Amino acid sequence: MSPAAPPSLDAELARLTQRVEDLLAMLASLREENHALKQRHESLASERAALVQKNEQVRARVEAMIGRLKTLEHSA
């Protein structure tokens, strides 16, 4: 026969069990949050790339307009 654990050990075991359960719940929550943040980061990176490309296109158009205006100015 094994002797029963003293009440203080039972209480400590219950406390540790609860702490492990709390940590596992926190881990699951953090994993979900991390996944959501990674998706958001990917979305923002894609959006940024599209905006950079659009900005470059607009810059090229403006530079072309400036070039045409300078040509018109010199020929007048």
DSSP file (Angstrom, degrees, kcal/mol; ACC not computed):
  #  RESIDUE AA STRUCTURE BP1 BP2  ACC     N-H-->O    O-->H-N    N-H-->O    O-->H-N    TCO  KAPPA ALPHA  PHI   PSI    X-CA   Y-CA   Z-CA
    1    1 A M              0   0    0      0, 0.0     0, 0.0     0, 0.0     0, 0.0   0.000 360.0 360.0 360.0 138.3    0.0    0.0    0.0
    2    2 A S        -     0   0    0      1,-0.0     3,-0.1     3,-0.0     2,-0.1  -0.833 360.0-116.0 -99.7 139.0    1.2    3.5   -0.8
    3    3 A P        -     0   0    0      0, 0.0     2,-0.1     0, 0.0    -1,-0.0  -0.387  34.8-102.4 -70.1 149.2    0.5    6.2    1.7
    4    4 A A        -     0   0    0      1,-0.1     0, 0.0    -2,-0.1     0, 0.0  -0.396  42.3-101.5 -67.9 146.3   -1.8    9.0    0.7
    5    5 A A        -     0   0    0      1,-0.1    -1,-0.1    -2,-0.1     5,-0.1  -0.426  42.7-101.3 -68.7 143.4    0.0   12.3   -0.2
    6    6 A P    >>  -     0   0    0      0, 0.0     4,-2.0     0, 0.0     3,-0.8  -0.276  33.9-108.7 -61.1 152.9   -0.1   14.9    2.5
    7    7 A P  H 3> S+     0   0    0      0, 0.0     4,-2.5     0, 0.0     5,-0.2   0.838 118.7  57.0 -54.1 -36.0   -2.7   17.7    1.9
    8    8 A S  H 3> S+     0   0    0      1,-0.2     4,-2.3     2,-0.2     5,-0.1   0.881 107.3  48.2 -66.5 -36.2    0.0   20.2    1.1
    9    9 A L  H <> S+     0   0    0     -3,-0.8     4,-2.7     2,-0.2    -1,-0.2   0.899 111.1  50.7 -69.3 -39.9    1.3   18.0   -1.7
   10   10 A D  H  X S+     0   0    0     -4,-2.0     4,-2.4     2,-0.2    -2,-0.2   0.916 112.2  47.1 -62.0 -42.7   -2.2   17.5   -3.1
   11   11 A A  H  X S+     0   0    0     -4,-2.5     4,-2.5     2,-0.2    -2,-0.2   0.907 112.8  48.9 -65.7 -41.7   -2.8   21.3   -3.0
   12   12 A E  H  X S+     0   0    0     -4,-2.3     4,-2.7     2,-0.2    -2,-0.2   0.907 111.3  49.7 -65.4 -41.1    0.6   21.9   -4.7
   13   13 A L  H  X S+     0   0    0     -4,-2.7     4,-2.5     2,-0.2    -2,-0.2   0.906 111.8  48.5 -63.1 -42.5   -0.2   19.3   -7.4
   14   14 A A  H  X S+     0   0    0     -4,-2.4     4,-2.3     2,-0.2    -2,-0.2   0.904 112.1  49.4 -64.0 -41.3   -3.6   20.9   -8.0
   15   15 A R  H  X S+     0   0    0     -4,-2.5     4,-2.2     2,-0.2    -2,-0.2   0.923 113.1  46.0 -63.7 -44.7   -2.0   24.3   -8.2
   16   16 A L  H  X S+     0   0    0     -4,-2.7     4,-2.6     2,-0.2    -2,-0.2   0.885 111.0  52.9 -66.2 -38.5    0.6   23.1  -10.7
   17   17 A T  H  X S+     0   0    0     -4,-2.5     4,-2.3     2,-0.2    -2,-0.2   0.927 110.9  46.8 -61.8 -44.6   -2.0   21.2  -12.7
   18   18 A Q  H  X S+     0   0    0     -4,-2.3     4,-2.6     1,-0.2    -2,-0.2   0.897 111.1  52.1 -63.6 -40.2   -4.1   24.4  -13.0
   19   19 A R  H  X S+     0   0    0     -4,-2.2     4,-2.5     2,-0.2    -2,-0.2   0.911 109.4  49.1 -63.6 -42.8   -1.0   26.4  -13.9
   20   20 A V  H  X S+     0   0    0     -4,-2.6     4,-2.5     2,-0.2    -1,-0.2   0.920 111.7  49.4 -62.7 -43.3   -0.1   24.0  -16.7
   21   21 A E  H  X S+     0   0    0     -4,-2.3     4,-2.1     1,-0.2    -2,-0.2   0.906 111.4  49.4 -62.5 -41.3   -3.7   24.2  -18.0
   22   22 A D  H  X S+     0   0    0     -4,-2.6     4,-2.3     1,-0.2    -2,-0.2   0.909 111.5  49.0 -62.8 -42.0   -3.5   28.0  -17.9
   23   23 A L  H  X S+     0   0    0     -4,-2.5     4,-2.6     2,-0.2    -2,-0.2   0.886 109.8  51.5 -66.6 -38.4   -0.2   27.9  -19.8
   24   24 A L  H  X S+     0   0    0     -4,-2.5     4,-2.2     2,-0.2    -1,-0.2   0.893 110.5  48.9 -64.9 -38.8   -1.6   25.6  -22.4
   25   25 A A  H  X S+     0   0    0     -4,-2.1     4,-2.2     2,-0.2    -2,-0.2   0.908 112.2  48.7 -65.4 -41.3   -4.6   27.9  -22.9
   26   26 A M  H  X S+     0   0    0     -4,-2.3     4,-2.8     2,-0.2    -2,-0.2   0.899 109.2  53.4 -65.1 -40.4   -2.3   30.9  -23.2
   27   27 A L  H  X S+     0   0    0     -4,-2.6     4,-2.3     2,-0.2    -2,-0.2   0.923 109.1  48.4 -60.1 -45.5   -0.1   29.0  -25.7
   28   28 A A  H  X S+     0   0    0     -4,-2.2     4,-2.1     1,-0.2    -1,-0.2   0.913 112.7  48.8 -61.4 -42.9   -3.1   28.2  -27.9
   29   29 A S  H  X S+     0   0    0     -4,-2.2     4,-2.4     1,-0.2    -2,-0.2   0.915 111.7  48.6 -63.3 -43.9   -4.2   31.9  -27.8
   30   30 A L  H  X S+     0   0    0     -4,-2.8     4,-2.7     2,-0.2    -1,-0.2   0.856 109.1  53.4 -66.5 -35.4   -0.7   33.1  -28.6
   31   31 A R  H  X S+     0   0    0     -4,-2.3     4,-2.4    -5,-0.2    -1,-0.2   0.923 110.4  47.1 -64.4 -43.7   -0.5   30.7  -31.5
   32   32 A E  H  X S+     0   0    0     -4,-2.1     4,-2.5     2,-0.2    -2,-0.2   0.930 114.0  47.4 -62.0 -45.3   -3.8   32.0  -32.9
   33   33 A E  H  X S+     0   0    0     -4,-2.4     4,-2.6     1,-0.2    -2,-0.2   0.906 111.5  50.7 -63.6 -41.8   -2.6   35.6  -32.5
   34   34 A N  H  X S+     0   0    0     -4,-2.7     4,-2.4     2,-0.2    -1,-0.2   0.910 110.3  49.7 -62.4 -42.7    0.7   34.8  -34.1
   35   35 A H  H  X S+     0   0    0     -4,-2.4     4,-2.2     2,-0.2    -2,-0.2   0.928 111.9  47.9 -61.8 -45.3   -1.0   33.2  -37.1
   36   36 A A  H  X S+     0   0    0     -4,-2.5     4,-2.4     1,-0.2    -2,-0.2   0.900 111.7  50.2 -63.3 -40.6   -3.3   36.2  -37.5
   37   37 A L  H  X S+     0   0    0     -4,-2.6     4,-2.5     2,-0.2    -1,-0.2   0.879 109.1  51.5 -66.8 -37.4   -0.4   38.6  -37.3
   38   38 A K  H  X S+     0   0    0     -4,-2.4     4,-2.4     2,-0.2    -2,-0.2   0.914 111.0  48.2 -65.1 -41.7    1.6   36.6  -39.9
   39   39 A Q  H  X S+     0   0    0     -4,-2.2     4,-2.4     2,-0.2    -2,-0.2   0.923 112.4  48.7 -63.3 -43.1   -1.4   36.8  -42.2
   40   40 A R  H  X S+     0   0    0     -4,-2.4     4,-2.8     1,-0.2     5,-0.2   0.902 110.3  51.7 -63.1 -41.5   -1.8   40.5  -41.6
   41   41 A H  H  X S+     0   0    0     -4,-2.5     4,-2.5     2,-0.2    -1,-0.2   0.925 110.3  48.2 -61.3 -45.3    1.9   41.0  -42.2
   42   42 A E  H  X S+     0   0    0     -4,-2.4     4,-2.2     2,-0.2    -2,-0.2   0.907 112.3  49.7 -61.8 -41.8    1.7   39.1  -45.6
   43   43 A S  H  X S+     0   0    0     -4,-2.4     4,-2.5     1,-0.2    -2,-0.2   0.930 112.6  46.1 -63.1 -45.9   -1.3   41.2  -46.5
   44   44 A L  H  X S+     0   0    0     -4,-2.8     4,-2.6     1,-0.2    -2,-0.2   0.868 110.8  53.2 -66.3 -36.0    0.4   44.5  -45.7
   45   45 A A  H  X S+     0   0    0     -4,-2.5     4,-2.3    -5,-0.2    -1,-0.2   0.910 111.0  46.7 -65.5 -40.9    3.6   43.4  -47.5
   46   46 A S  H  X S+     0   0    0     -4,-2.2     4,-2.2     2,-0.2    -2,-0.2   0.920 112.9  49.0 -65.3 -43.5    1.5   42.7  -50.6
   47   47 A E  H  X S+     0   0    0     -4,-2.5     4,-2.3     1,-0.2    -2,-0.2   0.902 111.2  50.3 -62.4 -41.4   -0.3   45.9  -50.4
   48   48 A R  H  X S+     0   0    0     -4,-2.6     4,-2.7     2,-0.2    -1,-0.2   0.917 109.0  51.1 -63.5 -43.7    2.9   47.8  -49.9
   49   49 A A  H  X S+     0   0    0     -4,-2.3     4,-2.3     1,-0.2    -1,-0.2   0.907 110.5  49.2 -61.2 -41.4    4.5   46.1  -53.0
   50   50 A A  H  X S+     0   0    0     -4,-2.2     4,-2.4     1,-0.2    -1,-0.2   0.904 112.1  48.4 -64.4 -40.6    1.4   47.1  -55.1
   51   51 A L  H  X S+     0   0    0     -4,-2.3     4,-2.6     2,-0.2    -2,-0.2   0.884 110.1  51.2 -67.7 -38.4    1.6   50.7  -53.8
   52   52 A V  H  X S+     0   0    0     -4,-2.7     4,-2.2     2,-0.2    -2,-0.2   0.926 111.8  47.8 -63.1 -43.7    5.4   50.9  -54.6
   53   53 A Q  H  X S+     0   0    0     -4,-2.3     4,-2.1     2,-0.2    -2,-0.2   0.923 112.8  47.9 -63.1 -44.2    4.7   49.6  -58.1
   54   54 A K  H  X S+     0   0    0     -4,-2.4     4,-2.5     1,-0.2    -1,-0.2   0.900 110.3  52.9 -63.0 -40.4    1.9   52.1  -58.6
   55   55 A N  H  X S+     0   0    0     -4,-2.6     4,-2.6     1,-0.2    -1,-0.2   0.899 108.4  50.1 -61.7 -41.8    4.1   54.9  -57.3
   56   56 A E  H  X S+     0   0    0     -4,-2.2     4,-2.3     2,-0.2    -1,-0.2   0.890 110.0  50.6 -64.8 -39.1    6.8   54.0  -59.7
   57   57 A Q  H  X S+     0   0    0     -4,-2.1     4,-2.1     2,-0.2    -2,-0.2   0.923 112.2  46.5 -63.8 -44.1    4.3   54.0  -62.6
   58   58 A V  H  X S+     0   0    0     -4,-2.5     4,-2.6     2,-0.2     5,-0.2   0.905 110.8  53.0 -65.2 -41.3    3.0   57.5  -61.6
   59   59 A R  H  X S+     0   0    0     -4,-2.6     4,-2.7     1,-0.2    -2,-0.2   0.922 109.0  49.4 -59.8 -44.3    6.6   58.8  -61.2
   60   60 A A  H  X S+     0   0    0     -4,-2.3     4,-2.2     1,-0.2    -1,-0.2   0.903 111.5  49.2 -63.1 -40.8    7.4   57.6  -64.7
   61   61 A R  H  X S+     0   0    0     -4,-2.1     4,-2.4     2,-0.2    -2,-0.2   0.917 112.0  48.0 -64.4 -42.9    4.3   59.3  -66.1
   62   62 A V  H  X S+     0   0    0     -4,-2.6     4,-2.7     2,-0.2    -2,-0.2   0.919 111.5  50.0 -65.2 -43.0    5.1   62.5  -64.3
   63   63 A E  H  X S+     0   0    0     -4,-2.7     4,-2.3     1,-0.2    -1,-0.2   0.893 110.2  51.0 -62.8 -38.0    8.6   62.5  -65.6
   64   64 A A  H  X S+     0   0    0     -4,-2.2     4,-2.3     2,-0.2    -2,-0.2   0.911 110.4  49.5 -64.8 -41.4    7.4   61.9  -69.1
   65   65 A M  H  X S+     0   0    0     -4,-2.4     4,-2.7     2,-0.2    -2,-0.2   0.921 110.3  50.1 -62.4 -43.7    5.0   64.8  -68.8
   66   66 A I  H  X S+     0   0    0     -4,-2.7     4,-2.5     1,-0.2    -1,-0.2   0.911 109.9  51.4 -61.4 -41.9    7.8   67.0  -67.5
   67   67 A G  H  X S+     0   0    0     -4,-2.3     4,-2.0     2,-0.2    -1,-0.2   0.911 110.7  47.7 -61.6 -43.1   10.0   65.9  -70.4
   68   68 A R  H  X S+     0   0    0     -4,-2.3     4,-2.5     2,-0.2    -2,-0.2   0.899 111.1  51.4 -64.9 -40.8    7.2   66.8  -72.9
   69   69 A L  H  X S+     0   0    0     -4,-2.7     4,-2.5     2,-0.2    -2,-0.2   0.908 109.5  49.5 -63.3 -41.5    6.7   70.2  -71.3
   70   70 A K  H  X S+     0   0    0     -4,-2.5     4,-2.2     2,-0.2    -1,-0.2   0.894 110.7  50.8 -64.1 -38.7   10.4   71.0  -71.5
   71   71 A T  H  X S+     0   0    0     -4,-2.0     4,-1.8     2,-0.2    -2,-0.2   0.917 111.8  46.9 -63.6 -43.0   10.4   70.0  -75.2
   72   72 A L  H  X S+     0   0    0     -4,-2.5     4,-1.0     1,-0.2    -2,-0.2   0.887 111.2  52.4 -64.7 -38.7    7.4   72.2  -75.8
   73   73 A E  H  < S+     0   0    0     -4,-2.5     3,-0.3     1,-0.2    -2,-0.2   0.891 111.4  45.6 -65.4 -40.6    9.0   75.1  -73.9
   74   74 A H  H  < S+     0   0    0     -4,-2.2    -1,-0.2     1,-0.2    -2,-0.2   0.812 112.4  50.7 -74.0 -30.8   12.3   74.8  -76.0
   75   75 A S  H  <        0   0    0     -4,-1.8    -1,-0.2     1,-0.2    -2,-0.2   0.637 360.0 360.0 -83.2 -12.2   10.5   74.6  -79.3
   76   76 A A     <        0   0    0     -4,-1.0    -1,-0.2    -3,-0.3    -2,-0.2   0.473 360.0 360.0 -86.8 360.0    8.3   77.6  -78.6
